[in-house]
Amino acid sequence: MKRILSLLFEHKTLDRATAKEVLVNIGKGVYNEHEITSFMTVYLMRSISLQELQGFQDALLELCVPLDFNGIDTIDIVGTGGDGKNTFNISTLSCFVVAGTGHKVTKHGNYGASTVSGASNVVESMGYRFKNNNAALTRELEAANICFLHAPQFHPALKNVGPIRKNLGMRTFFNMLGPLVNPAFPSFSIIGVYNLEMARLYNYLMQQQSKHFAIVHGLDGYDEISLTGDSKVITATGEQVLSAMELGGREVKPESIRGGTTVEEAAKIFSAIIRGKGTPEQEAVVLANSAIALQVTGVYPNYADAFEAAKESLRSGRAYECLQKLIALQ
């Protein structure tokens, strides 16, 4: 690790193979806590390169506990986190809304490292028990249209760096990796990013992998469609900037989509929204992100139809039924 750190401290970047080697060694526990912290700190001071990101992705996918859902097409909606906005769990709620429309969702998530409540925090508080048992997760997917994949259960490297990330309390390159290493290898990916530089990197990677995807970015700094302003949406067919009115029928203020100051508060907000008792602003943001996901599946002829399908899922209670069925299986 000393050789690698010396290279990085000289403002050089790693090639893909070296980046992969470093992360494989992290996953195998080769380095101590101080070496890992120093390595992570480098990427707090400069942007990650494409070769480094690809190498890190290669390592995590090589080391991961793979899942096989017998060819079922699944979808994931995930943000990189680290935008510092402390929104409620928009992506996770959108996953349940999409599940409520009948699409299969393999939601990949983790505890919050730079936010109060990550996806894992909120589903665990609802009574979900983390697992990496393929058969059990298949049953959940069949019965509830959704299963949850807690990242440390599938990625030993993420498990080893978890306490360090939490102690740092800042966005690290592991935020960037989360959306790229879903062990279920979903057919459709909706990825929220916190800046345009990351959007470009993800776009290149997704294009190379021939993925059905959408990359979303709130232009005022959100890693999701926030409706607090315009959003950039990038797909395999191009990119566009869409207004809050076009995406959600309203523009919202940042304070109306905050996620609380504790996991308990975040869970209370989550529970209200999925039961159809959220505010109009909260509902609009969830539906906008859900509609983008549904549109990527190709089932809906246009965004308006996808938005209506998402609205029906939430307001009819089908999204909430998916949560109830999922928890009943624990």
N, C-alpha and C positions, 0 to 999 in steps of 0.2 A: 504493500500500500504506500510506503514511503516514496517509491519511484513514481507511482501514479500521482500522488499529491504534488510532488516536485514539478511534474509535467504541467499539472493544472495551475499551480501557483505561478508558472511562467506564462500564463495566459494562452496555453495551447489547449486544443480539444482532443478528445479520444476518438479513435476510429471505431467502427461498429464492433469489430471482434474484441477489442480491448474493453469497450464499455460492457459488452456481454460478460466477459470474464470477471470483471469487477463485481457485477451484480450477482453472478452465480456464486462467487466467493462470499458475498454478504449473506446470501441465502443459506450457505453451508456453515456459517458462523466462523469463517476464517479470520475476520477482523474484529478488533475490540470496539467498544462503544465510542472511544475517543477518535479512532480512525474513521469510523462511519460518520460521526458528527462533522469531522473536518471535511470529509468528502461531500456530504450534503450541503455544507455551508458554501462551497464553491458555487453551487447553482443558485444560491441566494444572491450572489454578487454578479452573475452573468447569465445570459440565456443559454438554454440547452441547444445543442446543434442537432440537426437531423440525424446524423450518424450515431450520435450518443443516444438519442431517443429510440432509434431502431435497435441498437444493441441492448439497451435496457429492456425493451419489449421482448426481444428474442430470449433473453435470460429468464424473464418471469414466465413466459409461455413454456419454455423448456422445463422449468422446475415445477410448474403448477400441477395440481391434482385435476386431471381432465374429467369432463362430464360428457355423457353420451345420452341424448334424448331421442334416439332412434329416428333421426332425420327431421324432427319437428322444427319448423321455422319459428324462431323466437326473436324477441325484440328487447333491447335495453335502452333506458333513458337515464343518462348519467351526466353529471357535471364534474368538472375538474375540482371544484371547490377552490378555496383560497382567494375568492374575490373580495373578502373583507366586508361583505354587505349584510351578513347575518340574516338572510331571508329564511322563511319557514321551509319545510322540506318539499319543495316544489317538484323536483324530479321523481321522488318516491311516490308522492300523491298521483302524479301523472301516470306512473306505472300501474297503479290500481285502476285508474280510469280506463287506461288502454285494456287492461285485463277484463274490465267490465264490458267491453265491446266484443269479447270473445277471442282476442288475440293472446297468444302465449307470451309471457314475459319472464325473462330470467334476469332479475335485477341484481346487479353487482354493486356492492357498497362497503363502507367501512365506518368506524367510529369517526367523529369529527376530530380533526387534528388542529385545524385553524378556525373552527367554528364551534358554536355551542353544542349543536346536535347534528351529527351526521346521519346518514340513512340507517346505519346499524343501530345507533342509539335509539332512534324512534321506533323501529320495528321490534327491537328487543323490549322496549317499554310497553309495547302492545301485547307481549306474550309470546313472541316468536323465539324459537330456540335455534341457534346456529348449528349447522351440520354440513358435512360434505359427502354424505351417503347418497349415492346416485339413485338408488331405488326409492328412498324416502322423498327426495327432491322431485323425482318423476311423479310420484303420487300427488304431491302438492300441485305440480304443474297441470296434471290431468283434472284434479278436483276444483282447484281455485283459479286456474289459468295463470298462476304466478308462483314463483319460488324465489327465495332470497339467498344470494351467495355472498356470505361475509368474507371479505377478501383474505384476512389472515388464515382462514380455514383452508384456502386453496393455494396461497402463495407464501412459502416459508420466509422469503426475503422481506415481505411486508410485515410478517409477524415479528421478525427480529428487529425491525426499525421502528415499530409502533411506539414504544415508550420514548424513543429519541424524538420522533415527530411531535408527540404530545408535549414534551418538555420544551421544544423549540417554539411551539405554538405559532408557527409561520408556514406559509406556503412553501413546499419543497417540490423537487422534480417528481416525487412519488404521486403528488396530485395529478400531474400530467399523465402518469402511467395508468392510473386506475381505469379510465375508459377504454384503454387499449388491450387489456389483459383479462377480459371476462372469460372464465374457464369453460363456459357453455358455448363459446364462439357463436354468438347470436347472428342470425341472418340480417337483422336490421339494427343499426346503431344510431341513436340520437345523442350527440355529445355537446354539452355546453362548455364554452371556454371563456376565460376571463380577459383575454386580449386578442387583438387581430394577428399578432405574430404566431401565437399558438394555433389560431384558426388556420393559418397557412400551412403550418407543419402537419396538422391533423388532416387537412384536405389532401396534401401530397400522399400521406400514408394510406388514407382510405382509398384514394384513386389507384394506388399501386396494388392494393389488396382486392380490388374489384368489389368493394363493399357497397351495399345499399345503405346510405347514410344521410344524415343531416347534421351539420355543425351550426350551432346557434351561439350568438354573442349579443348581449345587450350593449349597445354602443356607449352607454354611460358607465360601463365597467362590470356588468353582471355576467355570470357564467350560465345564463339561461335567458329565456324571453321573460323580461321583467315587467313589460308594459309601462315602465317609467320613462320610456323614450323609444327611439327607433331601435330595431334589431337587425343584425346581419344574419342571413340564412344561406348556408352554402350546401349544395347537394352535388351529385355527380354530373348534373346537367348545367350547373352554373351557380351564380350567387346573386343575391338581391338584398336591398335594404328595404325593410317593411316598417310601417308606422305602427304604433300601439293600436290605433283605430282599426287598421287593416287586420291585425292579428287577434285582437281581443275585444274590439268594439268600444274600448275606453282606454284612457291613459290614467295611470295610478300614481300615487305619491309613494316615495320610498318607505315611509313609516307604515304604510298600510300593508306591506308584505314582510315586515320584520318577523323574526322567529322566536322572540322571547330571550330571556337571559339564563334559563336553565333547561335541562332535558325535559323536566316535568312540564314546563310552559310550552315547549316545542311540541310535546306529545298532545297536550290539550288542544293546541291549534290544529294539529294534524287530525285529531279525532273529530273536531267540529266540522272541518272542511269535508272530510270523507263521508260524514253523515248528512251532508247537504246543508249544513248550518254555518258555513263560512260567510264572510262578507262578500258583496258583489266583486270587490277588487281581488280578493283572494281567489274566488272562483274563476274569474276571467283569466288570471295568470296561469292557473292549473290547466284550464281548458285550452289555452293557446299552445302550451308546451305539449299537451296530449295530442292536439290536432296535427302539429308538425310530425309527431311520431306516427300517427295513423296515416297521414298522407304518404310517408316514406314506404309504407307497405305496398302501395300501389292499388289497394282495394278501393279507394275512394277517388272519384274522378276529379275532385278539386278540393281546395282548402275549406271552403264553406261546408261541404258535405262532411268532411272529417271533423270539423268543429262541432257540427250538429250531432254527430255520433258520440263525440266526447261528452257533450252536454247531456245527452240522453243517458249515458252510462252513469254520470254523477248524480243527476237529479232523480233518476228512477230508483236509485239505491243499489244498482248492480255493482258499482265499484266497491261499495261498502260490503256487499255480500261476498265479494272475492276476499276481502280482508277477514271477514268472519269465518269463511270456510278454511282459509289458510291457518288461522289461529286454532281452529277446532282440531286440526291435524297434529298439533304439537303434543 
